[in-house]
């Protein structure tokens, strides 16, 4: 599981997708999780005490 930064410029998503491709090429199963709000990451959500608002996959 890769917890992706939801950057509005897309950098976090592109880096996470590149890492996922590398892991997949090594035979690993990979899932990406993206926070629902742009310009946040999961640490922001946890620190704000809003972990219950994270959608479950």
CHARMM internal coordinates of N, CA and C (Angstrom, degrees):
IC EDIT
DIST 1 N 1 CA 1.4423
DIST 1 CA 1 C 1.5181
ANGL 1 N 1 CA 1 C 107.25
DIST 1 C 2 N 1.3076
ANGL 1 CA 1 C 2 N 114.87
DIHE 1 N 1 CA 1 C 2 N 125.54
DIST 2 N 2 CA 1.4615
ANGL 1 C 2 N 2 CA 120.74
DIHE 1 CA 1 C 2 N 2 CA 174.89
DIST 2 CA 2 C 1.5212
ANGL 2 N 2 CA 2 C 107.05
DIHE 1 C 2 N 2 CA 2 C -109.79
DIST 2 C 3 N 1.3314
ANGL 2 CA 2 C 3 N 115.73
DIHE 2 N 2 CA 2 C 3 N 122.63
DIST 3 N 3 CA 1.4561
ANGL 2 C 3 N 3 CA 121.60
DIHE 2 CA 2 C 3 N 3 CA 176.88
DIST 3 CA 3 C 1.5215
ANGL 3 N 3 CA 3 C 107.27
DIHE 2 C 3 N 3 CA 3 C -90.57
DIST 3 C 4 N 1.3096
ANGL 3 CA 3 C 4 N 115.86
DIHE 3 N 3 CA 3 C 4 N 110.84
DIST 4 N 4 CA 1.4577
ANGL 3 C 4 N 4 CA 123.25
DIHE 3 CA 3 C 4 N 4 CA -169.99
DIST 4 CA 4 C 1.5295
ANGL 4 N 4 CA 4 C 110.91
DIHE 3 C 4 N 4 CA 4 C -88.58
DIST 4 C 5 N 1.3288
ANGL 4 CA 4 C 5 N 117.04
DIHE 4 N 4 CA 4 C 5 N 139.39
DIST 5 N 5 CA 1.4637
ANGL 4 C 5 N 5 CA 120.74
DIHE 4 CA 4 C 5 N 5 CA 169.15
DIST 5 CA 5 C 1.5273
ANGL 5 N 5 CA 5 C 107.41
DIHE 4 C 5 N 5 CA 5 C -74.64
DIST 5 C 6 N 1.3145
ANGL 5 CA 5 C 6 N 117.28
DIHE 5 N 5 CA 5 C 6 N 132.64
DIST 6 N 6 CA 1.4698
ANGL 5 C 6 N 6 CA 121.78
DIHE 5 CA 5 C 6 N 6 CA -178.56
DIST 6 CA 6 C 1.5311
ANGL 6 N 6 CA 6 C 108.73
DIHE 5 C 6 N 6 CA 6 C -94.16
DIST 6 C 7 N 1.3108
ANGL 6 CA 6 C 7 N 115.11
DIHE 6 N 6 CA 6 C 7 N 70.42
DIST 7 N 7 CA 1.4640
ANGL 6 C 7 N 7 CA 121.77
DIHE 6 CA 6 C 7 N 7 CA -179.42
DIST 7 CA 7 C 1.5249
ANGL 7 N 7 CA 7 C 110.15
DIHE 6 C 7 N 7 CA 7 C -77.45
DIST 7 C 8 N 1.3293
ANGL 7 CA 7 C 8 N 116.58
DIHE 7 N 7 CA 7 C 8 N 135.52
DIST 8 N 8 CA 1.4634
ANGL 7 C 8 N 8 CA 119.17
DIHE 7 CA 7 C 8 N 8 CA 179.82
DIST 8 CA 8 C 1.5273
ANGL 8 N 8 CA 8 C 111.81
DIHE 7 C 8 N 8 CA 8 C -66.59
DIST 8 C 9 N 1.3426
ANGL 8 CA 8 C 9 N 117.10
DIHE 8 N 8 CA 8 C 9 N -22.78
DIST 9 N 9 CA 1.4666
ANGL 8 C 9 N 9 CA 119.82
DIHE 8 CA 8 C 9 N 9 CA 178.28
DIST 9 CA 9 C 1.5294
ANGL 9 N 9 CA 9 C 112.41
DIHE 8 C 9 N 9 CA 9 C -87.20
DIST 9 C 10 N 1.3282
ANGL 9 CA 9 C 10 N 117.29
DIHE 9 N 9 CA 9 C 10 N -3.42
DIST 10 N 10 CA 1.4567
ANGL 9 C 10 N 10 CA 121.28
DIHE 9 CA 9 C 10 N 10 CA 175.22
DIST 10 CA 10 C 1.5128
ANGL 10 N 10 CA 10 C 115.88
DIHE 9 C 10 N 10 CA 10 C 82.92
DIST 10 C 11 N 1.3185
ANGL 10 CA 10 C 11 N 118.75
DIHE 10 N 10 CA 10 C 11 N -0.12
DIST 11 N 11 CA 1.4643
ANGL 10 C 11 N 11 CA 120.96
DIHE 10 CA 10 C 11 N 11 CA -176.64
DIST 11 CA 11 C 1.5277
ANGL 11 N 11 CA 11 C 110.93
DIHE 10 C 11 N 11 CA 11 C -62.92
DIST 11 C 12 N 1.3230
ANGL 11 CA 11 C 12 N 117.31
DIHE 11 N 11 CA 11 C 12 N -47.64
DIST 12 N 12 CA 1.4687
ANGL 11 C 12 N 12 CA 120.52
DIHE 11 CA 11 C 12 N 12 CA -178.92
DIST 12 CA 12 C 1.5157
ANGL 12 N 12 CA 12 C 111.89
DIHE 11 C 12 N 12 CA 12 C -60.00
DIST 12 C 13 N 1.3164
ANGL 12 CA 12 C 13 N 116.73
DIHE 12 N 12 CA 12 C 13 N -41.34
DIST 13 N 13 CA 1.4531
ANGL 12 C 13 N 13 CA 120.77
DIHE 12 CA 12 C 13 N 13 CA -179.99
DIST 13 CA 13 C 1.5242
ANGL 13 N 13 CA 13 C 111.41
DIHE 12 C 13 N 13 CA 13 C -66.29
DIST 13 C 14 N 1.3247
ANGL 13 CA 13 C 14 N 117.02
DIHE 13 N 13 CA 13 C 14 N -43.14
DIST 14 N 14 CA 1.4730
ANGL 13 C 14 N 14 CA 119.93
DIHE 13 CA 13 C 14 N 14 CA -179.89
DIST 14 CA 14 C 1.5236
ANGL 14 N 14 CA 14 C 111.21
DIHE 13 C 14 N 14 CA 14 C -63.96
DIST 14 C 15 N 1.3241
ANGL 14 CA 14 C 15 N 117.55
DIHE 14 N 14 CA 14 C 15 N -42.14
DIST 15 N 15 CA 1.4700
ANGL 14 C 15 N 15 CA 120.87
DIHE 14 CA 14 C 15 N 15 CA 179.67
DIST 15 CA 15 C 1.5284
ANGL 15 N 15 CA 15 C 110.66
DIHE 14 C 15 N 15 CA 15 C -65.23
DIST 15 C 16 N 1.3288
ANGL 15 CA 15 C 16 N 116.71
DIHE 15 N 15 CA 15 C 16 N -41.46
DIST 16 N 16 CA 1.4573
ANGL 15 C 16 N 16 CA 120.29
DIHE 15 CA 15 C 16 N 16 CA 179.07
DIST 16 CA 16 C 1.5292
ANGL 16 N 16 CA 16 C 111.06
DIHE 15 C 16 N 16 CA 16 C -65.60
DIST 16 C 17 N 1.3225
ANGL 16 CA 16 C 17 N 116.85
DIHE 16 N 16 CA 16 C 17 N -40.45
DIST 17 N 17 CA 1.4632
ANGL 16 C 17 N 17 CA 119.99
DIHE 16 CA 16 C 17 N 17 CA 178.41
DIST 17 CA 17 C 1.5215
ANGL 17 N 17 CA 17 C 111.15
DIHE 16 C 17 N 17 CA 17 C -65.26
DIST 17 C 18 N 1.3294
ANGL 17 CA 17 C 18 N 117.83
DIHE 17 N 17 CA 17 C 18 N -37.56
DIST 18 N 18 CA 1.4700
ANGL 17 C 18 N 18 CA 121.08
DIHE 17 CA 17 C 18 N 18 CA 176.85
DIST 18 CA 18 C 1.5221
ANGL 18 N 18 CA 18 C 110.33
DIHE 17 C 18 N 18 CA 18 C -64.20
DIST 18 C 19 N 1.3296
ANGL 18 CA 18 C 19 N 116.74
DIHE 18 N 18 CA 18 C 19 N -43.24
DIST 19 N 19 CA 1.4667
ANGL 18 C 19 N 19 CA 120.16
DIHE 18 CA 18 C 19 N 19 CA 178.45
DIST 19 CA 19 C 1.5271
ANGL 19 N 19 CA 19 C 109.97
DIHE 18 C 19 N 19 CA 19 C -63.76
DIST 19 C 20 N 1.3220
ANGL 19 CA 19 C 20 N 117.20
DIHE 19 N 19 CA 19 C 20 N -41.30
DIST 20 N 20 CA 1.4639
ANGL 19 C 20 N 20 CA 120.86
DIHE 19 CA 19 C 20 N 20 CA 179.45
DIST 20 CA 20 C 1.5288
ANGL 20 N 20 CA 20 C 110.97
DIHE 19 C 20 N 20 CA 20 C -61.68
DIST 20 C 21 N 1.3168
ANGL 20 CA 20 C 21 N 116.95
DIHE 20 N 20 CA 20 C 21 N -40.86
DIST 21 N 21 CA 1.4759
ANGL 20 C 21 N 21 CA 119.91
DIHE 20 CA 20 C 21 N 21 CA 177.88
DIST 21 CA 21 C 1.5245
ANGL 21 N 21 CA 21 C 110.70
DIHE 20 C 21 N 21 CA 21 C -62.20
DIST 21 C 22 N 1.3296
ANGL 21 CA 21 C 22 N 116.88
DIHE 21 N 21 CA 21 C 22 N -42.76
DIST 22 N 22 CA 1.4716
ANGL 21 C 22 N 22 CA 120.12
DIHE 21 CA 21 C 22 N 22 CA 178.90
DIST 22 CA 22 C 1.5249
ANGL 22 N 22 CA 22 C 110.87
DIHE 21 C 22 N 22 CA 22 C -62.56
DIST 22 C 23 N 1.3280
ANGL 22 CA 22 C 23 N 116.59
DIHE 22 N 22 CA 22 C 23 N -46.96
DIST 23 N 23 CA 1.4720
ANGL 22 C 23 N 23 CA 119.93
DIHE 22 CA 22 C 23 N 23 CA -179.85
DIST 23 CA 23 C 1.5261
ANGL 23 N 23 CA 23 C 110.55
DIHE 22 C 23 N 23 CA 23 C -63.01
DIST 23 C 24 N 1.3312
ANGL 23 CA 23 C 24 N 117.30
DIHE 23 N 23 CA 23 C 24 N -41.61
DIST 24 N 24 CA 1.4575
ANGL 23 C 24 N 24 CA 121.22
DIHE 23 CA 23 C 24 N 24 CA 179.10
DIST 24 CA 24 C 1.5372
ANGL 24 N 24 CA 24 C 110.51
DIHE 23 C 24 N 24 CA 24 C -62.25
DIST 24 C 25 N 1.3264
ANGL 24 CA 24 C 25 N 116.64
DIHE 24 N 24 CA 24 C 25 N -40.62
DIST 25 N 25 CA 1.4699
ANGL 24 C 25 N 25 CA 121.05
DIHE 24 CA 24 C 25 N 25 CA 178.73
DIST 25 CA 25 C 1.5302
ANGL 25 N 25 CA 25 C 111.10
DIHE 24 C 25 N 25 CA 25 C -63.14
DIST 25 C 26 N 1.3221
ANGL 25 CA 25 C 26 N 117.07
DIHE 25 N 25 CA 25 C 26 N -26.09
DIST 26 N 26 CA 1.4660
ANGL 25 C 26 N 26 CA 122.01
DIHE 25 CA 25 C 26 N 26 CA 177.21
DIST 26 CA 26 C 1.5264
ANGL 26 N 26 CA 26 C 112.14
DIHE 25 C 26 N 26 CA 26 C -84.26
DIST 26 C 27 N 1.3394
ANGL 26 CA 26 C 27 N 116.17
DIHE 26 N 26 CA 26 C 27 N 1.92
DIST 27 N 27 CA 1.4511
ANGL 26 C 27 N 27 CA 120.68
DIHE 26 CA 26 C 27 N 27 CA 178.56
DIST 27 CA 27 C 1.5175
ANGL 27 N 27 CA 27 C 114.41
DIHE 26 C 27 N 27 CA 27 C 89.78
DIST 27 C 28 N 1.3150
ANGL 27 CA 27 C 28 N 117.00
DIHE 27 N 27 CA 27 C 28 N 11.71
DIST 28 N 28 CA 1.4641
ANGL 27 C 28 N 28 CA 120.66
DIHE 27 CA 27 C 28 N 28 CA 179.77
DIST 28 CA 28 C 1.5235
ANGL 28 N 28 CA 28 C 110.94
DIHE 27 C 28 N 28 CA 28 C -90.81
DIST 28 C 29 N 1.3171
ANGL 28 CA 28 C 29 N 115.48
DIHE 28 N 28 CA 28 C 29 N 147.80
DIST 29 N 29 CA 1.4646
ANGL 28 C 29 N 29 CA 120.13
DIHE 28 CA 28 C 29 N 29 CA 172.22
DIST 29 CA 29 C 1.5204
ANGL 29 N 29 CA 29 C 106.83
DIHE 28 C 29 N 29 CA 29 C -84.86
DIST 29 C 30 N 1.3149
ANGL 29 CA 29 C 30 N 115.86
DIHE 29 N 29 CA 29 C 30 N 136.80
DIST 30 N 30 CA 1.4651
ANGL 29 C 30 N 30 CA 120.92
DIHE 29 CA 29 C 30 N 30 CA -174.94
DIST 30 CA 30 C 1.5268
ANGL 30 N 30 CA 30 C 109.57
DIHE 29 C 30 N 30 CA 30 C -134.41
DIST 30 C 31 N 1.3214
ANGL 30 CA 30 C 31 N 114.98
DIHE 30 N 30 CA 30 C 31 N 137.85
DIST 31 N 31 CA 1.4624
ANGL 30 C 31 N 31 CA 121.13
DIHE 30 CA 30 C 31 N 31 CA 171.61
DIST 31 CA 31 C 1.5130
ANGL 31 N 31 CA 31 C 107.92
DIHE 30 C 31 N 31 CA 31 C -128.43
DIST 31 C 32 N 1.3115
ANGL 31 CA 31 C 32 N 115.53
DIHE 31 N 31 CA 31 C 32 N 144.94
DIST 32 N 32 CA 1.4611
ANGL 31 C 32 N 32 CA 121.44
DIHE 31 CA 31 C 32 N 32 CA 177.52
DIST 32 CA 32 C 1.5264
ANGL 32 N 32 CA 32 C 108.58
DIHE 31 C 32 N 32 CA 32 C -109.68
DIST 32 C 33 N 1.3250
ANGL 32 CA 32 C 33 N 115.74
DIHE 32 N 32 CA 32 C 33 N 138.33
DIST 33 N 33 CA 1.4692
ANGL 32 C 33 N 33 CA 121.24
DIHE 32 CA 32 C 33 N 33 CA 174.98
DIST 33 CA 33 C 1.5168
ANGL 33 N 33 CA 33 C 107.93
DIHE 32 C 33 N 33 CA 33 C -121.56
DIST 33 C 34 N 1.3206
ANGL 33 CA 33 C 34 N 115.96
DIHE 33 N 33 CA 33 C 34 N 127.50
DIST 34 N 34 CA 1.4582
ANGL 33 C 34 N 34 CA 122.39
DIHE 33 CA 33 C 34 N 34 CA -176.77
DIST 34 CA 34 C 1.5211
ANGL 34 N 34 CA 34 C 109.06
DIHE 33 C 34 N 34 CA 34 C -117.87
DIST 34 C 35 N 1.3322
ANGL 34 CA 34 C 35 N 118.57
DIHE 34 N 34 CA 34 C 35 N 127.38
DIST 35 N 35 CA 1.4634
ANGL 34 C 35 N 35 CA 119.36
DIHE 34 CA 34 C 35 N 35 CA 176.83
DIST 35 CA 35 C 1.5280
ANGL 35 N 35 CA 35 C 110.55
DIHE 34 C 35 N 35 CA 35 C -60.93
DIST 35 C 36 N 1.3322
ANGL 35 CA 35 C 36 N 117.68
DIHE 35 N 35 CA 35 C 36 N 149.39
DIST 36 N 36 CA 1.4656
ANGL 35 C 36 N 36 CA 120.11
DIHE 35 CA 35 C 36 N 36 CA -175.27
DIST 36 CA 36 C 1.5314
ANGL 36 N 36 CA 36 C 114.25
DIHE 35 C 36 N 36 CA 36 C -73.17
DIST 36 C 37 N 1.3150
ANGL 36 CA 36 C 37 N 118.26
DIHE 36 N 36 CA 36 C 37 N -18.17
DIST 37 N 37 CA 1.4644
ANGL 36 C 37 N 37 CA 121.33
DIHE 36 CA 36 C 37 N 37 CA -175.12
DIST 37 CA 37 C 1.5338
ANGL 37 N 37 CA 37 C 110.06
DIHE 36 C 37 N 37 CA 37 C -106.47
DIST 37 C 38 N 1.3434
ANGL 37 CA 37 C 38 N 118.47
DIHE 37 N 37 CA 37 C 38 N 125.59
DIST 38 N 38 CA 1.4685
ANGL 37 C 38 N 38 CA 120.44
DIHE 37 CA 37 C 38 N 38 CA 178.13
DIST 38 CA 38 C 1.5324
ANGL 38 N 38 CA 38 C 111.67
DIHE 37 C 38 N 38 CA 38 C -58.32
DIST 38 C 39 N 1.3125
ANGL 38 CA 38 C 39 N 114.85
DIHE 38 N 38 CA 38 C 39 N 151.06
DIST 39 N 39 CA 1.4653
ANGL 38 C 39 N 39 CA 124.35
DIHE 38 CA 38 C 39 N 39 CA 179.22
DIST 39 CA 39 C 1.5246
ANGL 39 N 39 CA 39 C 113.10
DIHE 38 C 39 N 39 CA 39 C 63.53
DIST 39 C 40 N 1.3484
ANGL 39 CA 39 C 40 N 115.96
DIHE 39 N 39 CA 39 C 40 N 31.30
DIST 40 N 40 CA 1.4581
ANGL 39 C 40 N 40 CA 120.84
DIHE 39 CA 39 C 40 N 40 CA 173.01
DIST 40 CA 40 C 1.5142
ANGL 40 N 40 CA 40 C 109.27
DIHE 39 C 40 N 40 CA 40 C -130.81
DIST 40 C 41 N 1.3228
ANGL 40 CA 40 C 41 N 114.33
DIHE 40 N 40 CA 40 C 41 N 166.28
DIST 41 N 41 CA 1.4590
ANGL 40 C 41 N 41 CA 120.56
DIHE 40 CA 40 C 41 N 41 CA 170.15
DIST 41 CA 41 C 1.5236
ANGL 41 N 41 CA 41 C 106.64
DIHE 40 C 41 N 41 CA 41 C -133.55
DIST 41 C 42 N 1.3172
ANGL 41 CA 41 C 42 N 117.39
DIHE 41 N 41 CA 41 C 42 N 175.44
DIST 42 N 42 CA 1.4545
ANGL 41 C 42 N 42 CA 120.02
DIHE 41 CA 41 C 42 N 42 CA -176.16
DIST 42 CA 42 C 1.5214
ANGL 42 N 42 CA 42 C 112.36
DIHE 41 C 42 N 42 CA 42 C -67.06
DIST 42 C 43 N 1.3085
ANGL 42 CA 42 C 43 N 118.43
DIHE 42 N 42 CA 42 C 43 N -27.54
DIST 43 N 43 CA 1.4568
ANGL 42 C 43 N 43 CA 120.15
DIHE 42 CA 42 C 43 N 43 CA 175.20
DIST 43 CA 43 C 1.5304
ANGL 43 N 43 CA 43 C 110.54
DIHE 42 C 43 N 43 CA 43 C -63.61
DIST 43 C 44 N 1.3263
ANGL 43 CA 43 C 44 N 117.34
DIHE 43 N 43 CA 43 C 44 N -40.85
DIST 44 N 44 CA 1.4669
ANGL 43 C 44 N 44 CA 120.55
DIHE 43 CA 43 C 44 N 44 CA 176.72
DIST 44 CA 44 C 1.5370
ANGL 44 N 44 CA 44 C 110.54
DIHE 43 C 44 N 44 CA 44 C -57.83
DIST 44 C 45 N 1.3271
ANGL 44 CA 44 C 45 N 116.21
DIHE 44 N 44 CA 44 C 45 N -44.11
DIST 45 N 45 CA 1.4617
ANGL 44 C 45 N 45 CA 121.20
DIHE 44 CA 44 C 45 N 45 CA -178.81
DIST 45 CA 45 C 1.5243
ANGL 45 N 45 CA 45 C 110.66
DIHE 44 C 45 N 45 CA 45 C -64.97
DIST 45 C 46 N 1.3195
ANGL 45 CA 45 C 46 N 116.96
DIHE 45 N 45 CA 45 C 46 N -45.49
DIST 46 N 46 CA 1.4592
ANGL 45 C 46 N 46 CA 120.39
DIHE 45 CA 45 C 46 N 46 CA -179.89
DIST 46 CA 46 C 1.5222
ANGL 46 N 46 CA 46 C 111.60
DIHE 45 C 46 N 46 CA 46 C -63.92
DIST 46 C 47 N 1.3236
ANGL 46 CA 46 C 47 N 116.58
DIHE 46 N 46 CA 46 C 47 N -42.95
DIST 47 N 47 CA 1.4688
ANGL 46 C 47 N 47 CA 120.34
DIHE 46 CA 46 C 47 N 47 CA -179.53
DIST 47 CA 47 C 1.5221
ANGL 47 N 47 CA 47 C 111.99
DIHE 46 C 47 N 47 CA 47 C -65.84
DIST 47 C 48 N 1.3198
ANGL 47 CA 47 C 48 N 116.99
DIHE 47 N 47 CA 47 C 48 N -29.48
DIST 48 N 48 CA 1.4666
ANGL 47 C 48 N 48 CA 121.00
DIHE 47 CA 47 C 48 N 48 CA 179.01
DIST 48 CA 48 C 1.5264
ANGL 48 N 48 CA 48 C 111.62
DIHE 47 C 48 N 48 CA 48 C -82.12
DIST 48 C 49 N 1.3407
ANGL 48 CA 48 C 49 N 117.35
DIHE 48 N 48 CA 48 C 49 N -2.94
DIST 49 N 49 CA 1.4567
ANGL 48 C 49 N 49 CA 121.01
DIHE 48 CA 48 C 49 N 49 CA -180.00
DIST 49 CA 49 C 1.5123
ANGL 49 N 49 CA 49 C 113.48
DIHE 48 C 49 N 49 CA 49 C 72.38
DIST 49 C 50 N 1.3253
ANGL 49 CA 49 C 50 N 116.69
DIHE 49 N 49 CA 49 C 50 N 27.84
DIST 50 N 50 CA 1.4587
ANGL 49 C 50 N 50 CA 121.03
DIHE 49 CA 49 C 50 N 50 CA -176.65
DIST 50 CA 50 C 1.5241
ANGL 50 N 50 CA 50 C 112.63
DIHE 49 C 50 N 50 CA 50 C -112.90
DIST 50 C 51 N 1.3169
ANGL 50 CA 50 C 51 N 117.77
DIHE 50 N 50 CA 50 C 51 N 26.92
DIST 51 N 51 CA 1.4562
ANGL 50 C 51 N 51 CA 120.92
DIHE 50 CA 50 C 51 N 51 CA -177.46
DIST 51 CA 51 C 1.5170
ANGL 51 N 51 CA 51 C 111.84
DIHE 50 C 51 N 51 CA 51 C -60.22
DIST 51 C 52 N 1.3277
ANGL 51 CA 51 C 52 N 118.31
DIHE 51 N 51 CA 51 C 52 N -30.29
DIST 52 N 52 CA 1.4672
ANGL 51 C 52 N 52 CA 121.27
DIHE 51 CA 51 C 52 N 52 CA 179.55
DIST 52 CA 52 C 1.5287
ANGL 52 N 52 CA 52 C 112.05
DIHE 51 C 52 N 52 CA 52 C -65.45
DIST 52 C 53 N 1.3329
ANGL 52 CA 52 C 53 N 117.05
DIHE 52 N 52 CA 52 C 53 N -18.18
DIST 53 N 53 CA 1.4663
ANGL 52 C 53 N 53 CA 120.95
DIHE 52 CA 52 C 53 N 53 CA -178.71
DIST 53 CA 53 C 1.5180
ANGL 53 N 53 CA 53 C 113.06
DIHE 52 C 53 N 53 CA 53 C -86.17
DIST 53 C 54 N 1.3240
ANGL 53 CA 53 C 54 N 117.57
DIHE 53 N 53 CA 53 C 54 N -4.55
DIST 54 N 54 CA 1.4673
ANGL 53 C 54 N 54 CA 121.23
DIHE 53 CA 53 C 54 N 54 CA -179.48
DIST 54 CA 54 C 1.5267
ANGL 54 N 54 CA 54 C 108.57
DIHE 53 C 54 N 54 CA 54 C -74.46
DIST 54 C 55 N 1.3330
ANGL 54 CA 54 C 55 N 117.94
DIHE 54 N 54 CA 54 C 55 N 124.26
DIST 55 N 55 CA 1.4671
ANGL 54 C 55 N 55 CA 119.84
DIHE 54 CA 54 C 55 N 55 CA 178.18
DIST 55 CA 55 C 1.5264
ANGL 55 N 55 CA 55 C 110.37
DIHE 54 C 55 N 55 CA 55 C -63.66
DIST 55 C 56 N 1.3186
ANGL 55 CA 55 C 56 N 116.43
DIHE 55 N 55 CA 55 C 56 N 142.34
DIST 56 N 56 CA 1.4624
ANGL 55 C 56 N 56 CA 121.27
DIHE 55 CA 55 C 56 N 56 CA 178.05
DIST 56 CA 56 C 1.5116
ANGL 56 N 56 CA 56 C 109.89
DIHE 55 C 56 N 56 CA 56 C -93.14
DIST 56 C 57 N 1.3345
ANGL 56 CA 56 C 57 N 114.52
DIHE 56 N 56 CA 56 C 57 N 139.41
DIST 57 N 57 CA 1.4697
ANGL 56 C 57 N 57 CA 119.54
DIHE 56 CA 56 C 57 N 57 CA 179.98
DIST 57 CA 57 C 1.4992
ANGL 57 N 57 CA 57 C 110.27
DIHE 56 C 57 N 57 CA 57 C -86.86
END
COOR INIT
IC SEED 1 N 1 CA 1 C
IC BUILD
